[in-house]
Amino acid sequence: MTTELTLKELAESGERDLGTSPWVKVEQRHIDLFADATGDHQWIHVDPEAAKAGPFGGTIAHGYLSLSLLPALLSDVIHVPDARMGVNYGIDRVRFTSPVPSGSDVRAHARLISSEPKGDGILYKVGVQIEIKGQEKPALVGEVLYLALGPRPEAVDQHGPEAEPTKEEHVTNGPGLDEIFQGMQERFQPDKASGVDATIQWQISDGEEEKPYAITIKDGTFSWEAGQVESPSVTLSTDADSFTALMTGKAQGPALYMAGKLRIQGDLMLAQRMGSFFATS
């Protein structure tokens, strides 16, 4: 269960356990993609045949791949709803304490250590472990820092601190959702999604209404439908305005994610790759 703390609650909170994220699987394709992104193609990571005779009996994930999962995993552990955005502020300490074999399920276990005001936000320190299913020893232990930024002063002054959003402010401008998904189909690049067999569930909130859409990518084809599917590869949740801004190039996925406006559950690596499947308009 996600711990939800407002900026005020975060500032006033003492040390507390935040719980655990859902399990996510680290597959060989994720390791290969991380190797390509970083240039670290050491055989213990990317050569399954050679790795069988190695010290770990198979390929293992890069330690920094485990570290890179923290922001996404922690988004399922703690949420600051009134933060304008969040920033990875730094790392106090990290130790890679156990290898993560390819195919392992991992999750984050977090504890809020401290928090303090900084500028127009709250700087908070989180003690973290990345646990490996079926193993007693975690893959990683450390302490990381995040900065949750509050709303801009001008955003508060525009309507006054007590003003409630009007009905018109909830209305999404721009193309409709069906039009956006149809545009995604037209911009789909099969060669960029080679080998992908996945279902992506979008949960889009428009005011009080939830609008689910599902995308299927398989054998170089793309299809979409309105509705809910069972056991999607990844579920992406956002509001209609943020979704429209993302799909029309007016917002970037990482910025929405760090601001808490885009939630990811499931295959984190697939979510990170999705933008490359489509030609820019």
C-alpha positions as CSV (number, residue, x, y, z in Angstrom):
1,M,0.0,0.0,0.0
2,T,1.3,3.5,-0.9
3,T,2.0,5.9,2.0
4,E,0.5,9.2,1.1
5,L,1.9,12.3,2.8
6,T,1.2,15.9,2.0
7,L,4.1,18.3,2.1
8,K,3.1,19.5,5.5
9,E,2.8,15.9,6.8
10,L,6.1,15.0,5.2
11,A,7.8,17.9,6.9
12,E,6.4,17.0,10.3
13,S,6.8,13.3,10.1
14,G,9.4,11.5,12.1
15,E,11.2,8.4,11.2
16,R,8.7,5.8,10.0
17,D,8.5,2.6,7.9
18,L,7.0,3.2,4.4
19,G,6.5,-0.5,3.5
20,T,7.3,-2.3,0.3
21,S,6.7,-1.9,-3.5
22,P,5.1,-4.6,-5.7
23,W,7.5,-7.2,-7.1
24,V,9.0,-6.5,-10.5
25,K,10.9,-9.0,-12.7
26,V,14.4,-8.1,-14.0
27,E,14.7,-10.0,-17.2
28,Q,17.7,-10.5,-19.5
29,R,16.3,-8.1,-22.0
30,H,16.3,-5.4,-19.4
31,I,19.9,-6.2,-18.6
32,D,20.8,-6.0,-22.3
33,L,19.1,-2.7,-22.7
34,F,20.9,-1.2,-19.6
35,A,24.2,-2.5,-21.1
36,D,23.5,-0.7,-24.4
37,A,22.5,2.5,-22.6
38,T,25.6,2.5,-20.4
39,G,28.2,0.8,-22.5
40,D,28.8,-1.8,-19.8
41,H,28.8,-5.1,-21.8
42,Q,30.8,-7.2,-19.3
43,W,30.1,-10.9,-20.0
44,I,28.7,-11.6,-16.5
45,H,25.8,-9.4,-17.6
46,V,25.2,-10.1,-21.3
47,D,26.7,-13.5,-22.2
48,P,24.5,-16.2,-20.8
49,E,26.6,-19.1,-22.1
50,A,29.9,-17.7,-20.7
51,A,28.1,-16.7,-17.5
52,K,27.0,-20.3,-16.8
53,A,30.6,-21.1,-16.0
54,G,31.1,-17.9,-14.1
55,P,31.0,-17.2,-10.4
56,F,27.2,-16.6,-10.3
57,G,26.1,-19.5,-12.5
58,G,24.3,-17.2,-15.0
59,T,24.0,-13.6,-16.0
60,I,23.4,-11.0,-13.3
61,A,22.0,-7.4,-13.4
62,H,24.3,-4.5,-13.2
63,G,24.4,-3.0,-9.7
64,Y,23.5,0.4,-11.1
65,L,20.5,-1.2,-12.9
66,S,19.2,-2.1,-9.5
67,L,19.9,1.4,-8.2
68,S,18.2,3.0,-11.3
69,L,14.9,1.1,-10.4
70,L,14.6,3.0,-7.1
71,P,12.6,6.1,-8.3
72,A,10.0,4.0,-10.0
73,L,9.8,1.4,-7.2
74,L,9.5,4.1,-4.5
75,S,6.6,5.8,-6.4
76,D,4.6,2.8,-5.3
77,V,5.8,3.3,-1.7
78,I,5.4,7.0,-1.0
79,H,3.3,9.7,-2.7
80,V,3.2,13.4,-2.0
81,P,-0.1,14.5,-3.7
82,D,0.4,18.3,-3.4
83,A,4.0,18.3,-4.7
84,R,4.5,20.1,-8.0
85,M,7.3,17.8,-8.9
86,G,10.0,15.6,-7.3
87,V,13.7,15.6,-7.9
88,N,16.3,12.9,-7.3
89,Y,18.5,15.0,-5.0
90,G,21.4,12.6,-4.2
91,I,22.7,9.5,-2.6
92,D,24.2,9.5,0.9
93,R,25.4,5.9,0.7
94,V,24.8,2.8,-1.3
95,R,26.2,-0.8,-1.1
96,F,25.5,-3.6,-3.6
97,T,25.3,-6.5,-1.2
98,S,24.1,-9.4,-3.4
99,P,23.9,-10.1,-7.1
100,V,20.5,-10.1,-8.9
101,P,20.3,-13.1,-11.3
102,S,18.5,-12.6,-14.5
103,G,14.9,-13.5,-14.1
104,S,14.7,-12.4,-10.4
105,D,11.8,-10.6,-8.8
106,V,12.8,-7.6,-6.8
107,R,11.0,-4.9,-4.7
108,A,11.9,-1.9,-2.7
109,H,11.6,-1.7,1.1
110,A,11.8,1.9,2.3
111,R,11.9,3.8,5.6
112,L,11.6,7.5,6.0
113,I,14.6,8.7,8.0
114,S,14.3,12.5,8.1
115,S,12.8,15.5,6.4
116,E,13.5,19.3,6.4
117,P,12.3,22.4,4.5
118,K,14.4,23.4,1.6
119,G,13.5,26.4,-0.6
120,D,9.8,25.9,-1.6
121,G,9.9,22.2,-1.0
122,I,10.8,19.4,1.5
123,L,14.1,17.5,1.3
124,Y,13.7,14.0,2.7
125,K,16.0,11.1,3.3
126,V,14.8,7.5,2.6
127,G,16.6,4.3,3.8
128,V,16.2,1.7,1.1
129,Q,16.7,-1.9,0.4
130,I,16.1,-3.7,-2.8
131,E,15.0,-7.2,-1.8
132,I,15.2,-10.3,-4.0
133,K,12.4,-12.8,-3.8
134,G,13.5,-16.0,-2.2
135,Q,16.7,-14.6,-0.9
136,E,17.5,-13.4,2.6
137,K,20.2,-10.9,1.7
138,P,19.1,-7.8,-0.3
139,A,20.6,-6.7,-3.5
140,L,21.2,-3.2,-2.3
141,V,21.1,-1.1,0.9
142,G,21.5,2.6,1.1
143,E,20.1,6.0,1.9
144,V,18.8,8.3,-0.9
145,L,17.6,11.9,-0.9
146,Y,14.5,13.4,-2.7
147,L,13.2,16.9,-3.0
148,A,9.5,17.3,-3.2
149,L,8.7,20.8,-4.5
150,G,5.5,22.7,-3.6
151,P,3.3,24.6,-5.9
152,R,4.6,27.8,-7.5
153,P,3.5,30.9,-5.6
154,E,1.9,32.5,-8.7
155,A,-0.2,29.3,-9.1
156,V,-1.6,29.9,-5.6
157,D,-2.1,33.7,-6.1
158,Q,-4.0,33.2,-9.4
159,H,-7.3,32.3,-7.7
160,G,-6.4,32.8,-4.0
161,P,-5.3,30.2,-1.5
162,E,-8.9,29.0,-0.8
163,A,-10.1,28.9,-4.4
164,E,-11.6,25.6,-5.7
165,P,-10.9,24.6,-9.3
166,T,-13.9,25.3,-11.6
167,K,-15.6,22.7,-13.7
168,E,-13.9,24.3,-16.8
169,E,-10.5,23.7,-15.3
170,H,-11.1,19.9,-15.4
171,V,-12.0,19.9,-19.1
172,T,-9.2,18.5,-21.2
173,N,-8.3,20.7,-24.2
174,G,-6.9,19.4,-27.4
175,P,-7.6,16.1,-29.2
176,G,-9.9,13.5,-27.7
177,L,-8.5,10.3,-26.3
178,D,-9.7,8.1,-29.2
179,E,-8.0,10.5,-31.6
180,I,-4.8,10.3,-29.6
181,F,-4.7,6.5,-29.6
182,Q,-5.5,6.4,-33.3
183,G,-2.6,8.8,-33.9
184,M,-0.3,6.5,-31.9
185,Q,-1.2,3.6,-34.2
186,E,-0.4,5.7,-37.2
187,R,3.0,6.7,-35.7
188,F,4.0,3.2,-34.6
189,Q,7.4,2.0,-35.8
190,P,7.4,-1.8,-35.9
191,D,11.2,-2.0,-36.2
192,K,11.6,-0.1,-32.9
193,A,9.4,-2.6,-31.1
194,S,11.0,-5.7,-32.5
195,G,10.6,-8.7,-30.2
196,V,8.1,-6.9,-27.9
197,D,5.0,-8.9,-26.9
198,A,3.2,-6.8,-24.4
199,T,-0.1,-5.3,-23.3
200,I,-0.1,-1.7,-21.9
201,Q,-3.0,-0.6,-19.8
202,W,-3.7,3.1,-19.5
203,Q,-5.9,4.3,-16.6
204,I,-6.8,7.9,-17.5
205,S,-8.9,9.9,-15.0
206,D,-11.0,12.8,-16.4
207,G,-12.5,14.6,-13.5
208,E,-14.3,11.9,-11.5
209,E,-14.5,9.5,-14.5
210,E,-12.0,6.7,-15.1
211,K,-11.3,6.0,-18.8
212,P,-9.3,2.8,-19.3
213,Y,-7.5,2.1,-22.6
214,A,-5.4,-0.9,-23.6
215,I,-2.6,-1.2,-26.2
216,T,-1.3,-4.5,-27.6
217,I,2.1,-4.7,-29.3
218,K,2.9,-8.1,-30.8
219,D,4.8,-9.4,-33.8
220,G,5.5,-5.9,-35.0
221,T,1.8,-4.9,-34.9
222,F,0.0,-2.3,-32.8
223,S,-3.7,-2.2,-31.8
224,W,-5.7,-0.4,-29.2
225,E,-9.1,-0.6,-27.6
226,A,-11.1,1.2,-24.9
227,G,-11.5,-0.9,-21.9
228,Q,-9.8,-3.0,-19.3
229,V,-7.6,-6.1,-19.9
230,E,-6.5,-8.9,-17.6
231,S,-2.8,-9.1,-16.5
232,P,-1.3,-6.3,-18.5
233,S,2.5,-6.1,-18.8
234,V,2.4,-2.6,-17.4
235,T,-0.2,-0.2,-16.1
236,L,0.2,3.6,-16.5
237,S,-2.1,5.9,-14.6
238,T,-2.5,9.6,-15.1
239,D,-5.1,12.3,-15.6
240,A,-6.5,13.3,-19.0
241,D,-4.7,16.7,-19.1
242,S,-1.3,15.1,-18.4
243,F,-1.9,12.3,-20.9
244,T,-2.8,14.8,-23.6
245,A,0.2,16.9,-22.8
246,L,2.4,13.9,-22.9
247,M,1.1,12.6,-26.2
248,T,1.2,16.0,-27.9
249,G,4.8,16.8,-26.9
250,K,3.9,19.5,-24.3
251,A,5.1,17.4,-21.4
252,Q,7.8,14.7,-20.9
253,G,7.2,11.4,-19.2
254,P,10.0,11.6,-16.7
255,A,8.8,15.1,-15.6
256,L,5.2,13.8,-15.1
257,Y,6.5,10.8,-13.3
258,M,8.7,12.8,-10.9
259,A,5.8,15.2,-10.3
260,G,3.6,12.3,-9.2
261,K,1.3,12.8,-12.2
262,L,2.2,9.5,-13.9
263,R,2.2,6.2,-12.0
264,I,3.8,3.0,-13.3
265,Q,3.0,-0.5,-12.1
266,G,4.5,-3.6,-13.7
267,D,7.3,-3.7,-16.3
268,L,9.2,-0.5,-15.6
269,M,11.7,-1.1,-18.4
270,L,8.9,-1.4,-21.0
271,A,7.4,1.8,-19.8
272,Q,10.7,3.6,-20.2
273,R,11.1,2.2,-23.8
274,M,7.6,3.0,-25.0
275,G,8.4,6.5,-26.3
276,S,10.9,5.0,-28.8
277,F,8.2,2.9,-30.5
278,F,6.6,6.0,-32.1
279,A,7.7,8.4,-34.7
280,T,7.7,12.0,-33.5
281,S,4.8,14.0,-35.0
